[in-house]
C-alpha cells in the first residue's frame, strides 16, 4: 500500500466500491507503524456510520459445514434483498502470519455475487478465533452499506467469547451425532449460543440430526438462559439442499426483534464498545513495547529469567510496564 488517501478511501467505502473496501480493511489490519495515522484517520471519518447492521457470530467444530452453511444462508439473504458481508477469520500461517484463505474458496457462488463481500482475515495471535481488527472491519463494511455481517470464527476454541462479545447474535453450528458433540464441545461455548443450528439434516443423516437437536434441547433446559434473558433455541437445517435455511433466518429475526424490543441491543453495543476500548489499550501497550528496541531487549532478557524460573511472570510484567511508562515520559 504505497499512497494512502484516507479521504478517498472513505469516499470509496461509503460508495460501496469493493476495491476501496478491501484497501480500507488492509490498511486497518496493517501493523506497520507508518500506516497507523492513516488508519486512525479513516476510522474517525467512518465513525459517524450508523452501525445498524445485524452482526451474526458463527462458530462450530471443524467439519460441521460452516462455509457451506454461509454460502447457502448468504445466498438466501442476498436473494431476499439484503447485502451481506462475511468476515471469515482463517487460521494464520505459522510461517508468514497470513490467512490461509480456505473459506473464500469454499464460497465461490457467494464470493461472485456483487451483493456480498467476503473477506478472509488471519486470526494472528489473538485468541477467540477472531482477528484483533475485526471490530474495525465490521465498522468498514457497515459504512459500505452491508446490513448483515457474518463473523465466522476459526472453530471451537478456548475463547469463543471474543466473537460473542462483538456480535449481536451468536450461532453455534453442529453436525449430527449428539453423543460426540456433547462430549467434544465445552459447556461454556454452548452457554454463549443464542441459537443452535444442527446442519447436514439431509439424506441418511436426517434422523441423526433430529436426534441431535432433541438432545440439545434437553441439555439446554439444564442451563440458565443467556445473560440478557433469552432462552436458546435449536433448529435443524441442510446447507446442501437449502432445507431449513429460511427458517434459520426466521429464528435469527425473532431473536433480533426480541433483542431490540427489550433494549438489550443498546446495552450490548455499549458494553462491546467499552470492552474493545480496554482491548485496544492492551494491544497498544504491547505494540509500543515491541516497537522500541530497549524495551524489546528488556522483555527478551526477562523472558529467559521467567522461563528459567528465576523471576515470576507478574514481577517481570510490572518491570516492563514501569519501563514503558518511563520511556513515554
Secondary structure as UniProt FT lines:
FT   HELIX           6..14
FT   TURN            15..16
FT   HELIX           18..29
FT   HELIX           33..46
FT   TURN            47..48
FT   STRAND          54..59
FT   TURN            62..63
FT   HELIX           66..79
FT   TURN            80..81
FT   STRAND          84..90
FT   TURN            94..96
FT   HELIX           102..105
FT   HELIX           108..111
FT   TURN            114..115
FT   STRAND          116..122
FT   TURN            124..125
FT   TURN            132..133
FT   HELIX           134..143
FT   TURN            144..145
FT   STRAND          148..152
FT   HELIX           161..164
FT   TURN            165..166
FT   STRAND          169..175
FT   HELIX           178..184
FT   HELIX           187..192
FT   STRAND          195..199
FT   HELIX           203..205
FT   HELIX           206..221
FT   TURN            227..228
FT   STRAND          233..236
FT   TURN            239..241
FT   TURN            243..244
FT   HELIX           245..261
FT   TURN            262..263
FT   HELIX           264..291
FT   HELIX           293..307
FT   TURN            308..309
FT   HELIX           313..328
//
